[in-house]
Amino acid sequence: QLQFVESGGGWVQPGGSLNLSCTASGFPFNLYTMGWYRQAPEKERELVGRISGDGGTTYYPDSVKDRFTISRDNAENTVYLQMNHLKSEDAALYYCFATYGIASLWGQGTQVTVSL
């Protein structure tokens, strides 16, 4: 059964940190590129991190580069997103995704709130 279990979201003050995790099952995790998107109200969905199946290649957009770090543990079927120096504009619903070829799989999302 295909399943994503996302956790780690919550409320944090500007400048704070959160570590999101996504544990997946139901597909060959180590073959899939994994990553995170986010979407804030009335904004377009944005990719915030992507990591190859073997963990050797990562990508970040400029908006989060040097603040966010994506990693994965293939033995645990889990992908992580460490978010540091959070800003108010980072507040959004964060989605875990998996992609291989033309296949794309999505989690339900975990909310991140950044405010005083």
Phi, psi and omega per residue, in radians:
Q1 nan 2.231 3.137
L2 -1.243 2.262 -3.102
Q3 -2.700 2.459 2.979
F4 -2.118 2.340 3.025
V5 -2.094 1.881 -3.106
E6 -1.767 2.504 3.108
S7 -2.690 2.984 3.059
G8 1.830 -0.180 3.100
G9 -1.257 3.002 3.136
G10 2.725 -2.805 -3.128
W11 -1.800 2.429 3.096
V12 -2.590 2.616 3.070
Q13 -1.358 2.708 3.055
P14 -0.932 2.396 -3.076
G15 1.609 -0.194 -3.111
G16 -1.445 -3.060 -3.071
S17 -2.311 2.634 2.980
L18 -2.472 2.649 3.074
N19 -2.164 1.916 3.115
L20 -1.509 2.568 3.033
S21 -2.356 2.647 3.135
C22 -2.458 1.993 3.102
T23 -1.821 2.194 -3.026
A24 -1.996 2.750 3.066
S25 -2.677 2.797 3.079
G26 1.688 0.055 3.089
F27 -2.695 2.838 -3.108
P28 -1.283 1.575 -2.966
F29 -0.937 -0.755 -3.019
N30 -1.218 -0.230 3.110
L31 -1.540 -0.305 -2.991
Y32 -1.659 2.387 2.863
T33 -1.196 2.324 -3.127
M34 -2.037 2.775 3.111
G35 -3.064 -3.026 -3.119
W36 -2.325 2.372 2.940
Y37 -1.992 2.862 2.988
R38 -2.429 2.710 3.073
Q39 -2.543 2.151 3.063
A40 -1.736 2.749 3.130
P41 -0.933 2.292 3.085
E42 1.130 0.334 3.070
K43 -2.154 2.758 3.114
E44 -1.301 2.671 3.065
R45 -1.132 2.425 -3.054
E46 -2.256 2.294 3.019
L47 -1.267 2.296 3.124
V48 -2.060 -0.139 3.072
G49 -3.139 2.539 -3.112
R50 -2.554 2.482 -3.117
I51 -2.431 2.392 -3.113
S52 -1.216 2.922 -3.073
G53 -1.016 -0.649 3.134
D54 -1.577 0.014 3.117
G55 1.386 0.032 -3.033
G56 -1.438 -0.307 -3.094
T57 -2.244 2.282 3.107
T58 -2.252 2.775 3.095
Y59 -2.463 2.453 3.041
Y60 -2.406 2.492 2.990
P61 -1.318 2.845 -3.112
D62 -1.032 -0.512 -3.063
S63 -1.114 -0.403 -3.107
V64 -2.183 -0.079 -3.098
K65 -0.997 2.431 -3.134
D66 1.296 -0.025 3.051
R67 -2.040 -0.584 -3.110
F68 -1.890 2.533 3.073
T69 -2.342 2.188 3.089
I70 -1.776 2.467 3.102
S71 -2.597 2.945 3.140
R72 -2.554 2.681 3.049
D73 -2.189 1.737 -3.064
N74 -1.190 -0.442 3.092
A75 -1.192 -0.485 -3.133
E76 -1.843 0.044 -3.111
N77 0.923 0.752 -3.036
T78 -2.283 2.430 3.013
V79 -2.057 2.499 -3.077
Y80 -2.116 2.694 2.988
L81 -2.361 1.835 3.081
Q82 -1.516 2.130 -3.076
M83 -2.053 2.058 -3.139
N84 -2.028 2.835 3.104
H85 0.871 0.859 -3.060
L86 -1.158 2.526 -3.138
K87 -2.050 2.852 -3.141
S88 -1.052 -0.564 -3.132
E89 -1.295 -0.107 3.051
D90 -1.443 -0.183 -3.131
A91 -1.108 2.238 -3.075
A92 -3.108 3.052 2.943
L93 -1.587 2.131 -3.076
Y94 -1.772 2.229 -3.098
Y95 -1.974 2.365 2.973
C96 -1.478 2.479 3.061
F97 -2.452 2.773 3.092
A98 -2.326 2.422 -3.141
T99 -2.476 2.463 3.086
Y100 -2.649 2.011 -3.047
G101 1.092 -2.204 -3.138
I102 -1.622 -0.015 -3.112
A103 -1.492 2.388 3.046
S104 -2.371 2.351 -3.107
L105 -2.210 2.517 -3.018
W106 -2.300 2.553 2.999
G107 -1.534 -3.117 -3.088
Q108 -1.527 -0.322 3.095
G109 1.778 2.648 3.038
T110 -2.343 2.348 -3.011
Q111 -1.459 2.366 3.030
V112 -2.075 2.186 3.115
T113 -2.081 2.243 3.140
V114 -2.153 1.936 -3.117
S115 -2.847 2.899 3.117
L116 -1.345 nan nan
